[in-house]
């Protein structure tokens, strides 16, 4: 499975462990999995459902493409992301787990 890092923009092939995690997440219908980029070592948020085409993941269109990512107010290292898990909708940090 091919994955594109949103930080360094490089495309990489998921290793065996990452592919097993993604396959499990696809089977469970999960919408968010975090992988490590082998090029820049940043956390890469993945929607496993987008990988079913076996093409590099594309970023979702943004209303403001020049907007800076919002850093987590708790740890200041993670980026706040909007999460929909089927039951709840919230903003959360993938780095420290902070939820708002």
C-alpha positions as CSV (number, residue, x, y, z in Angstrom):
1,X,0.0,0.0,0.0
2,X,1.3,3.4,-0.9
3,X,1.1,6.3,1.5
4,X,2.0,10.0,1.0
5,X,3.3,12.0,4.0
6,X,1.6,15.4,4.3
7,X,4.7,16.8,5.9
8,X,7.5,16.0,3.5
9,X,5.2,15.1,0.5
10,X,7.1,11.9,-0.2
11,X,5.3,8.7,-1.1
12,X,6.4,5.5,0.6
13,X,5.3,1.9,0.5
14,X,3.9,0.7,3.9
15,X,6.2,-1.9,5.5
16,X,4.8,-5.3,6.6
17,X,3.8,-4.1,10.1
18,X,2.2,-0.9,8.8
19,X,0.3,-2.9,6.1
20,X,-1.0,-5.4,8.7
21,X,-2.2,-2.5,10.9
22,X,-3.9,-0.8,7.8
23,X,-5.5,-4.1,6.7
24,X,-6.9,-4.6,10.2
25,X,-8.2,-1.0,10.3
26,X,-9.9,-1.4,6.9
27,X,-11.6,-4.6,8.2
28,X,-12.8,-2.8,11.3
29,X,-14.0,0.3,9.4
30,X,-11.7,2.6,11.3
31,X,-11.3,6.1,10.0
32,X,-7.9,7.1,11.5
33,X,-4.6,5.3,11.8
34,X,-1.3,7.0,12.6
35,X,1.9,5.8,10.8
36,X,5.5,7.0,10.9
37,X,7.0,8.4,7.8
38,X,10.3,6.6,7.1
39,X,11.7,9.8,5.4
40,X,11.0,12.6,7.9
41,X,9.7,10.5,11.0
42,X,6.5,12.6,11.3
43,X,3.2,11.0,12.3
44,X,1.1,10.5,9.2
45,X,-2.7,10.4,9.7
46,X,-4.3,7.9,7.4
47,X,-7.9,7.2,6.6
48,X,-7.6,3.4,5.8
49,X,-10.7,3.5,3.5
50,X,-8.8,5.9,1.2
51,X,-6.1,3.2,0.6
52,X,-8.4,0.6,-0.9
53,X,-7.5,2.0,-4.4
54,X,-3.8,1.2,-3.8
55,X,-2.9,4.7,-4.9
56,X,-1.1,7.4,-2.9
57,X,-3.4,9.1,-0.5
58,X,-4.6,12.6,-1.5
59,X,-5.2,15.4,0.9
60,X,-8.8,16.4,1.3
61,X,-9.7,19.7,-0.3
62,X,-9.6,22.6,2.2
63,X,-11.8,25.7,2.2
64,X,-8.6,27.7,2.8
65,X,-5.6,25.9,1.2
66,X,-3.1,28.5,2.7
67,X,-4.3,27.9,6.3
68,X,-1.7,26.8,8.8
69,X,-2.5,23.6,10.8
70,X,-3.7,24.3,14.3
71,X,-1.2,23.1,16.9
72,X,-2.5,21.3,20.0
73,X,-3.0,23.7,22.9
74,X,-2.1,20.9,25.4
75,X,1.2,19.5,24.0
76,X,2.1,22.1,21.3
77,X,3.6,19.3,19.3
78,X,0.6,17.6,17.7
79,X,-1.9,19.0,15.2
80,X,-5.6,19.3,16.0
81,X,-7.8,17.2,13.6
82,X,-11.5,16.9,13.2
83,X,-12.6,13.4,14.0
84,X,-15.9,11.6,13.2
85,X,-16.1,8.2,14.6
86,X,-19.7,7.4,13.6
87,X,-21.1,8.2,17.1
88,X,-19.2,11.4,18.0
89,X,-17.7,14.4,16.2
90,X,-14.8,16.2,17.9
91,X,-11.4,17.9,17.6
92,X,-8.5,15.9,18.8
93,X,-4.7,15.7,18.9
94,X,-3.1,12.5,17.6
95,X,0.1,13.2,19.4
96,X,-1.1,13.5,23.1
97,X,-4.8,12.4,22.8
98,X,-6.2,15.8,23.9
99,X,-9.9,16.2,22.9
100,X,-11.9,19.4,22.7
